[in-house]
Amino acid sequence: MKKVFFVLLSQLALAFVASAGVIPDNLVVTSNGLDWVWASPCAAVAPTCAVGDINSVDGFVVATDAQWNNSWASATDLYNAFTQMGTTTLCASPYFNSGHGSCDAGDVAAGYVWGAPFSVDPTNSSADTFLVRGAVAEAPEPSTYALMTMGLASVLAAARRRR
């Protein structure tokens, strides 16, 4: 019985840890249901000024044109969201393998955004990279916890009957 309980408790703990992200929430900007991060002051793939290709971290990937168009109308919109109107730069570059610890707000302000349909030069190796992921789901509703508790109780009851 203790072994079953320990295994179930371990699985719940692992699921909780796996759901925790590595990118701090204060560096993530949500626009129209998509989460965005400023991943690098360089292009995401070769040729790039980064050490190598930008790694996918925490579910963030290179955006499609549809995702860009859904979230941002221009490089100015993107710049304003990630610099908080020019006051603070929300740069997640240290969490990706870009080899850089900062981002280049001047490039974005000038329209150099790698892969963006509105970019001045979307293939420029020195254009800044932004990555996207689907918005993280909200915390489970109470009914989800109730269902999980009932399932756990059923497993424990079955294990107890077998003894």
C-alpha beads as a LAMMPS data file, in Angstrom:
LAMMPS data file: protein, C-alpha beads

163 atoms
162 bonds

1 atom types
1 bond types

-500.0 500.0 xlo xhi
-500.0 500.0 ylo yhi
-500.0 500.0 zlo zhi

Masses

1 110.0

Atoms # bond

1 1 1 0.000 0.000 0.000
2 1 1 2.770 2.424 0.923
3 1 1 4.594 1.556 -2.284
4 1 1 1.518 2.323 -4.433
5 1 1 0.965 5.603 -2.614
6 1 1 4.637 6.568 -2.995
7 1 1 4.578 5.792 -6.739
8 1 1 1.434 7.866 -7.268
9 1 1 2.803 10.739 -5.227
10 1 1 6.070 10.637 -7.205
11 1 1 4.177 10.740 -10.507
12 1 1 2.173 13.764 -9.374
13 1 1 5.346 15.551 -8.281
14 1 1 7.051 14.830 -11.611
15 1 1 4.024 16.080 -13.539
16 1 1 4.059 19.296 -11.513
17 1 1 7.793 19.869 -12.050
18 1 1 7.500 19.112 -15.778
19 1 1 4.749 21.714 -16.117
20 1 1 6.928 24.442 -14.610
21 1 1 8.646 26.522 -17.296
22 1 1 12.253 27.637 -17.399
23 1 1 11.615 31.029 -19.024
24 1 1 10.551 33.536 -16.338
25 1 1 6.994 34.805 -16.835
26 1 1 8.152 38.422 -16.764
27 1 1 10.048 37.837 -20.044
28 1 1 7.037 36.374 -21.874
29 1 1 4.653 38.665 -23.757
30 1 1 1.209 37.323 -24.670
31 1 1 -0.494 38.671 -27.769
32 1 1 -3.775 37.292 -29.130
33 1 1 -3.446 34.007 -27.250
34 1 1 0.182 33.342 -28.197
35 1 1 3.204 33.607 -25.902
36 1 1 6.282 35.329 -27.372
37 1 1 9.890 35.627 -26.212
38 1 1 12.789 37.708 -27.493
39 1 1 15.229 34.824 -27.913
40 1 1 18.305 36.323 -29.538
41 1 1 19.893 39.384 -31.129
42 1 1 20.740 37.092 -34.075
43 1 1 18.962 34.947 -36.651
44 1 1 17.545 31.648 -35.354
45 1 1 19.376 29.466 -37.891
46 1 1 22.571 29.636 -39.959
47 1 1 23.820 31.937 -41.284
48 1 1 23.649 33.674 -37.931
49 1 1 25.742 35.815 -35.617
50 1 1 24.830 33.421 -32.786
51 1 1 27.031 30.571 -31.571
52 1 1 24.700 28.091 -33.323
53 1 1 21.055 27.579 -34.133
54 1 1 18.700 28.825 -31.423
55 1 1 17.423 25.935 -29.291
56 1 1 13.735 25.428 -28.658
57 1 1 13.217 25.936 -24.921
58 1 1 10.013 25.662 -22.903
59 1 1 7.946 24.919 -26.015
60 1 1 8.950 28.065 -27.919
61 1 1 9.476 27.627 -31.680
62 1 1 10.041 29.719 -34.801
63 1 1 6.808 31.527 -35.699
64 1 1 4.835 31.036 -38.891
65 1 1 3.637 33.992 -40.963
66 1 1 0.101 33.345 -39.658
67 1 1 1.306 33.595 -36.051
68 1 1 3.202 36.803 -36.793
69 1 1 0.207 38.346 -38.547
70 1 1 -2.139 37.261 -35.736
71 1 1 -0.052 38.968 -33.058
72 1 1 1.805 41.953 -34.496
73 1 1 0.977 44.529 -37.166
74 1 1 4.488 45.968 -37.344
75 1 1 7.966 45.961 -35.869
76 1 1 6.913 49.037 -33.897
77 1 1 4.164 47.052 -32.131
78 1 1 6.669 44.313 -31.338
79 1 1 9.259 46.838 -30.118
80 1 1 6.745 48.582 -27.860
81 1 1 5.589 45.301 -26.303
82 1 1 9.097 44.017 -25.585
83 1 1 10.661 47.282 -24.485
84 1 1 7.593 48.444 -22.576
85 1 1 7.476 51.619 -24.636
86 1 1 11.272 52.004 -24.634
87 1 1 11.861 51.748 -20.879
88 1 1 12.858 48.097 -20.224
89 1 1 14.029 45.329 -22.562
90 1 1 12.340 41.949 -22.005
91 1 1 15.177 39.812 -23.343
92 1 1 15.221 36.021 -22.828
93 1 1 18.432 35.502 -24.815
94 1 1 20.383 34.004 -21.871
95 1 1 17.880 31.108 -21.772
96 1 1 18.606 30.116 -25.386
97 1 1 21.987 29.098 -26.833
98 1 1 22.597 32.319 -28.743
99 1 1 25.894 33.064 -27.027
100 1 1 24.538 36.522 -26.183
101 1 1 23.267 37.812 -22.863
102 1 1 21.331 40.735 -24.280
103 1 1 19.087 41.718 -27.178
104 1 1 19.441 44.606 -29.624
105 1 1 16.475 46.970 -29.275
106 1 1 17.941 49.204 -31.989
107 1 1 17.626 46.414 -34.572
108 1 1 13.985 45.800 -33.708
109 1 1 13.190 49.526 -33.679
110 1 1 14.727 49.735 -37.179
111 1 1 12.599 46.771 -38.343
112 1 1 15.214 43.992 -38.373
113 1 1 13.213 41.022 -37.057
114 1 1 14.256 37.575 -38.282
115 1 1 11.496 35.684 -40.090
116 1 1 8.779 38.316 -39.608
117 1 1 6.668 39.211 -42.662
118 1 1 6.902 42.919 -41.754
119 1 1 10.699 42.891 -41.336
120 1 1 12.978 45.178 -43.342
121 1 1 15.156 42.110 -44.062
122 1 1 13.681 38.879 -42.572
123 1 1 16.719 36.764 -43.549
124 1 1 19.435 39.088 -42.201
125 1 1 21.785 37.052 -39.985
126 1 1 21.922 39.922 -37.481
127 1 1 18.149 40.401 -37.277
128 1 1 16.724 39.682 -33.819
129 1 1 14.826 36.418 -33.230
130 1 1 11.467 36.136 -31.492
131 1 1 9.947 32.730 -30.765
132 1 1 6.340 31.731 -30.103
133 1 1 4.286 29.041 -28.377
134 1 1 0.602 28.468 -27.844
135 1 1 -0.583 30.114 -24.650
136 1 1 -0.085 28.036 -21.539
137 1 1 -3.316 26.581 -20.219
138 1 1 -4.793 28.094 -17.096
139 1 1 -4.694 26.235 -13.780
140 1 1 -7.002 23.207 -13.673
141 1 1 -10.567 23.777 -12.553
142 1 1 -11.727 22.366 -9.200
143 1 1 -13.669 19.621 -11.005
144 1 1 -10.377 18.377 -12.462
145 1 1 -8.910 18.062 -8.971
146 1 1 -12.062 16.269 -7.775
147 1 1 -11.821 13.765 -10.632
148 1 1 -8.119 13.204 -9.974
149 1 1 -8.812 12.665 -6.249
150 1 1 -11.553 10.128 -7.032
151 1 1 -9.197 8.254 -9.343
152 1 1 -6.463 8.201 -6.732
153 1 1 -8.950 6.953 -4.104
154 1 1 -10.063 4.172 -6.478
155 1 1 -6.484 3.035 -7.050
156 1 1 -5.792 3.049 -3.300
157 1 1 -9.008 1.128 -2.567
158 1 1 -8.147 -1.493 -5.193
159 1 1 -4.654 -1.877 -3.758
160 1 1 -6.068 -2.266 -0.260
161 1 1 -8.536 -4.973 -1.352
162 1 1 -5.695 -6.984 -2.904
163 1 1 -3.886 -7.149 0.450

Bonds

1 1 1 2
2 1 2 3
3 1 3 4
4 1 4 5
5 1 5 6
6 1 6 7
7 1 7 8
8 1 8 9
9 1 9 10
10 1 10 11
11 1 11 12
12 1 12 13
13 1 13 14
14 1 14 15
15 1 15 16
16 1 16 17
17 1 17 18
18 1 18 19
19 1 19 20
20 1 20 21
21 1 21 22
22 1 22 23
23 1 23 24
24 1 24 25
25 1 25 26
26 1 26 27
27 1 27 28
28 1 28 29
29 1 29 30
30 1 30 31
31 1 31 32
32 1 32 33
33 1 33 34
34 1 34 35
35 1 35 36
36 1 36 37
37 1 37 38
38 1 38 39
39 1 39 40
40 1 40 41
41 1 41 42
42 1 42 43
43 1 43 44
44 1 44 45
45 1 45 46
46 1 46 47
47 1 47 48
48 1 48 49
49 1 49 50
50 1 50 51
51 1 51 52
52 1 52 53
53 1 53 54
54 1 54 55
55 1 55 56
56 1 56 57
57 1 57 58
58 1 58 59
59 1 59 60
60 1 60 61
61 1 61 62
62 1 62 63
63 1 63 64
64 1 64 65
65 1 65 66
66 1 66 67
67 1 67 68
68 1 68 69
69 1 69 70
70 1 70 71
71 1 71 72
72 1 72 73
73 1 73 74
74 1 74 75
75 1 75 76
76 1 76 77
77 1 77 78
78 1 78 79
79 1 79 80
80 1 80 81
81 1 81 82
82 1 82 83
83 1 83 84
84 1 84 85
85 1 85 86
86 1 86 87
87 1 87 88
88 1 88 89
89 1 89 90
90 1 90 91
91 1 91 92
92 1 92 93
93 1 93 94
94 1 94 95
95 1 95 96
96 1 96 97
97 1 97 98
98 1 98 99
99 1 99 100
100 1 100 101
101 1 101 102
102 1 102 103
103 1 103 104
104 1 104 105
105 1 105 106
106 1 106 107
107 1 107 108
108 1 108 109
109 1 109 110
110 1 110 111
111 1 111 112
112 1 112 113
113 1 113 114
114 1 114 115
115 1 115 116
116 1 116 117
117 1 117 118
118 1 118 119
119 1 119 120
120 1 120 121
121 1 121 122
122 1 122 123
123 1 123 124
124 1 124 125
125 1 125 126
126 1 126 127
127 1 127 128
128 1 128 129
129 1 129 130
130 1 130 131
131 1 131 132
132 1 132 133
133 1 133 134
134 1 134 135
135 1 135 136
136 1 136 137
137 1 137 138
138 1 138 139
139 1 139 140
140 1 140 141
141 1 141 142
142 1 142 143
143 1 143 144
144 1 144 145
145 1 145 146
146 1 146 147
147 1 147 148
148 1 148 149
149 1 149 150
150 1 150 151
151 1 151 152
152 1 152 153
153 1 153 154
154 1 154 155
155 1 155 156
156 1 156 157
157 1 157 158
158 1 158 159
159 1 159 160
160 1 160 161
161 1 161 162
162 1 162 163
